[in-house]
Amino acid sequence: MNIRARIFGGEWIEESLFRSKDPKGAKADALDSVAVTRDFRCRCDSRGEDRHRLLDERARLTFNDRTDEVELINLSGGGAMIRASIDVMLWDRVHLHLGEHGDVECAVRWIRNDRIGLEFAHETRLDCAGDQLAELLREVISRSFPDVQFGVATEEDEPVEDRFDWDDHRSAPRHPLVWVGTLYHDFEMIPARVRNISATGAMVECPAPIRVGAQPLLQLSETVSVSTGVRWAVGDQVGLAFDKPFDMGLLARARPLEIPNLRPRSYLERAADAGELGIDHWNYLELSELRAELEGFMKR
């Protein structure tokens, strides 16, 4: 706008004080039309998970039979961010030790400088002997999922004893089952997801803070409950020690949840190849396949 021409007369052109921005290809009705530069691809939708920022929290990480101390930066329901000088690569399997009964298997999802993003294994880890583990899973499937049929074997399938070592948790078949329960603490009922469980203790994930030294009751079903003591708490992960040995066979009475077939949002499907999404890298067996493997193992 020419102010002098407007005041004293003369030719002038009406112009806006602010120039309009040139469009960069973004569409008003399409959120995914804006390209965001990333060093890695998003492979799951984790925005709904609460992240617990931590200060001066330490943990141990085991990789290739070597254990190092690392710094915990934050924890969420699906994983953790750590700071460490460890030579790992994407999709490497590591074990994060948060405390007593706090061993959780993870996969490396991203690496940036000295920060590493870890994804927690999705199933509940059952720490017991191979024979007991096979019998427990077999009873759980028969009791809670009676409609599951046996997987169809092919001529290319390897014998069960050649594919898995049930006495070695690292090579035992992965099951798609998650046990959940309720923590009764200070007159509150707190939902809890069991990350791992053994005869002496468990690691659970719960949304409410629980102080170390508390003695909550962990209820896994209407007929299965166990008295516990809180040994440690980091973010939303809590380590429990049982007051007396827990009979792992009782887990068959508590119906677990089956891990769903995780599907990314549509804009993530367009941003990455379908084969790189989901939980394929964990090599989970479907219940029908697991049942067939269990039957083969029990007949050995």
DOZAMI-122658 format. One record per residue (C-alpha): x, y, z; residue in three letters. Coordinates in pm, whole numbers, padded with zeros to 5 digits, always signed. Layout:
<recs>
XYZALA;...
</recs>
This chain:
<recs>
+00000+00000+00000MET;+00132+00350-00096ASN;+00047+00566+00208ILE;+00154+00900+00046ARG;-00069+00845-00260ALA;-00358+00747-00033ARG;-00331+01076+00166ILE;-00251+01334-00105PHE;-00426+01166-00392GLY;-00294+01011-00706GLY;-00279+00664-00842GLU;-00240+00390-00588TRP;-00288+00013-00582ILE;-00469-00166-00299GLU;-00226-00421-00156GLU;-00230-00637+00153SER;+00013-00552+00430LEU;+00109-00919+00456PHE;+00201-01135+00166ARG;+00026-01466+00137SER;+00246-01772+00174LYS;+00308-01991-00126ASP;+00161-02338-00077PRO;+00416-02615-00030LYS;+00201-02902-00147GLY;+00006-02944+00178ALA;-00367-03002+00152LYS;-00607-02868+00409ALA;-00800-03195+00436ASP;-00504-03437+00422ALA;-00280-03449+00729LEU;-00041-03693+00562ASP;+00032-03459+00270SER;+00307-03286+00473VAL;+00635-03470+00434ALA;+00831-03506+00759VAL;+01200-03588+00724THR;+01298-03880+00950ARG;+01611-04084+01001ASP;+01399-04400+01038PHE;+01052-04520+00946ARG;+00760-04537+01187CYS;+00658-04900+01217ARG;+00382-04882+01475CYS;+00146-04630+01632ASP;+00268-04568+01985SER;+00137-04216+02042ARG;-00127-04338+02286GLY;+00131-04472+02532GLU;+00232-04269+02836ASP;+00605-04208+02858ARG;+00760-04171+03203HIS;+01057-03935+03200ARG;+01324-04059+03438LEU;+01610-03884+03616LEU;+01935-04055+03716ASP;+01783-04401+03671GLU;+02020-04685+03587ARG;+01961-05035+03452ALA;+02160-05322+03304ARG;+02150-05439+02943LEU;+02266-05781+02823THR;+02370-05830+02462PHE;+02584-06111+02320ASN;+02651-06252+02669ASP;+02786-05917+02786ARG;+02613-05702+03048THR;+02661-05326+03066ASP;+02514-05053+03284GLU;+02298-04806+03090VAL;+02101-04491+03167GLU;+01723-04510+03147LEU;+01584-04195+02988ILE;+01216-04290+02976ASN;+00981-04586+02990LEU;+00647-04650+02823SER;+00411-04942+02806GLY;+00578-05062+02487GLY;+00944-05001+02551GLY;+01223-04778+02675ALA;+01479-04520+02566MET;+01829-04571+02699ILE;+02164-04397+02671ARG;+02456-04634+02621ALA;+02775-04688+02424SER;+02693-05035+02297ILE;+02755-05165+01946ASP;+02408-05287+01849VAL;+02214-05285+01523MET;+01846-05250+01438LEU;+01635-05553+01536TRP;+01906-05697+01763ASP;+01759-05882+02062ARG;+01871-05757+02403VAL;+01762-05809+02764HIS;+01690-05511+02986LEU;+01724-05572+03361HIS;+01522-05325+03567LEU;+01552-05507+03899GLY;+01465-05831+04073GLU;+01221-06025+03850HIS;+01259-05734+03605GLY;+01425-05906+03309ASP;+01244-05816+02986VAL;+01342-05908+02632GLU;+01358-05619+02385CYS;+01428-05548+02019ALA;+01631-05248+01908VAL;+01393-05023+01714ARG;+01605-04713+01651TRP;+01952-04576+01718ILE;+02059-04212+01727ARG;+02403-04120+01857ASN;+02425-04271+02206ASP;+02048-04311+02245ARG;+01874-04640+02171ILE;+01503-04711+02145GLY;+01389-05053+02269LEU;+01060-05232+02208GLU;+00941-05475+02474PHE;+00842-05827+02376ALA;+00466-05843+02362HIS;+00390-06173+02534GLU;+00405-06259+02903THR;+00730-06438+02974ARG;+00680-06755+03180LEU;+00994-06846+03374ASP;+00976-07218+03443CYS;+01134-07544+03328ALA;+01079-07659+02970GLY;+00849-07950+03051ASP;+00640-07736+03286GLN;+00622-07454+03031LEU;+00502-07688+02755ALA;+00243-07850+02981GLU;+00119-07511+03106LEU;+00076-07365+02758LEU;-00094-07684+02638ARG;-00345-07669+02927GLU;-00405-07296+02874VAL;-00491-07349+02507ILE;-00716-07646+02584SER;-00896-07466+02867ARG;-00921-07108+02736SER;-00914-07162+02358PHE;-01086-07498+02298PRO;-01186-07401+01944ASP;-00827-07369+01825VAL;-00747-07640+01573GLN;-00407-07793+01509PHE;-00182-07623+01258GLY;-00136-07801+00928VAL;+00210-07953+00898ALA;+00393-07966+00567THR;+00675-08185+00437GLU;+00913-07888+00471GLU;+00846-07851+00844ASP;+01141-07940+01063GLU;+01095-08187+01351PRO;+00995-08015+01672VAL;+01311-08118+01855GLU;+01523-07961+01579ASP;+01337-07631+01574ARG;+01306-07551+01943PHE;+01479-07619+02271ASP;+01213-07593+02539TRP;+01478-07587+02811ASP;+01627-07273+02660ASP;+01389-06974+02670HIS;+01586-06799+02399ARG;+01500-07068+02144SER;+01165-07188+02279ALA;+00868-07099+02056PRO;+00711-06761+02127ARG;+00348-06765+02234HIS;+00098-06485+02160PRO;-00050-06474+02513LEU;-00064-06195+02770VAL;-00181-06242+03128TRP;-00350-05949+03297VAL;-00472-05903+03652GLY;-00559-05656+03925THR;-00345-05512+04202LEU;-00533-05438+04524TYR;-00344-05161+04701HIS;-00455-04888+04947ASP;-00823-04967+04889PHE;-00774-04927+04511GLU;-00811-05172+04225MET;-00532-05113+03973ILE;-00529-05299+03640PRO;-00196-05467+03573ALA;-00033-05641+03282ARG;+00205-05924+03370VAL;+00535-05881+03184ARG;+00697-06188+03332ASN;+00622-06428+03614ILE;+00798-06709+03797SER;+00744-06908+04115ALA;+00912-06638+04323THR;+00800-06309+04170GLY;+00677-06108+03876ALA;+00718-05786+03683MET;+00394-05604+03612VAL;+00296-05288+03428GLU;+00041-05066+03599CYS;-00071-04706+03545PRO;-00082-04595+03910ALA;+00230-04531+04121PRO;+00304-04788+04389ILE;+00567-04727+04654ARG;+00851-04965+04724VAL;+00773-05172+05033GLY;+00398-05183+04971ALA;+00227-05523+04995GLN;-00044-05540+04728PRO;-00247-05846+04637LEU;-00211-05959+04276LEU;-00531-06121+04151GLN;-00506-06309+03820LEU;-00859-06454+03821SER;-01149-06505+04059GLU;-00975-06811+04200THR;-00607-06721+04159VAL;-00440-06453+04371SER;-00103-06412+04539VAL;+00028-06188+04818SER;+00328-05979+04711THR;+00576-05715+04817GLY;+00702-05434+04595VAL;+01080-05455+04558ARG;+01128-05177+04301TRP;+00932-04942+04077ALA;+01057-04768+03762VAL;+00807-04566+03561GLY;+00503-04788+03515ASP;+00700-05111+03567GLN;+00690-05272+03911VAL;+00888-05565+04051GLY;+00695-05795+04286LEU;+00829-06065+04519ALA;+00581-06333+04624PHE;+00532-06405+04993ASP;+00542-06778+04921LYS;+00623-06992+04614PRO;+00362-06958+04342PHE;+00233-07264+04158ASP;+00284-07174+03792MET;+00023-07434+03696GLY;-00244-07204+03841LEU;-00195-06971+03542LEU;-00402-07216+03339ALA;-00705-07105+03543ARG;-00652-06741+03448ALA;-00759-06686+03089ARG;-00491-06481+02907PRO;-00545-06240+02620LEU;-00426-06325+02272GLU;-00198-06066+02112ILE;-00396-05905+01830PRO;-00267-05876+01478ASN;-00135-05521+01512LEU;-00219-05306+01212ARG;-00073-04958+01158PRO;-00277-04656+01066ARG;-00343-04603+00697SER;-00091-04323+00659TYR;+00179-04549+00808LEU;+00090-04821+00559GLU;+00158-04575+00277ARG;+00482-04464+00438ALA;+00649-04806+00465ALA;+00645-05148+00312ASP;+00382-05380+00458ALA;+00641-05648+00525GLY;+00827-05421+00765GLU;+00524-05341+00984LEU;+00368-05526+01273GLY;+00540-05782+01497ILE;+00677-06028+01241ASP;+01033-05979+01366HIS;+00944-06146+01698TRP;+00849-06474+01522ASN;+00533-06544+01719TYR;+00346-06867+01651LEU;-00028-06859+01606GLU;-00220-07059+01866LEU;-00295-07336+01619SER;+00075-07368+01531GLU;+00175-07354+01897LEU;-00073-07626+01985ARG;+00072-07853+01715ALA;+00426-07790+01843GLU;+00318-07863+02201LEU;+00158-08192+02103GLU;+00473-08293+01920GLY;+00691-08202+02216PHE;+00475-08392+02467MET;+00499-08709+02254LYS;+00879-08715+02254ARG;
</recs>
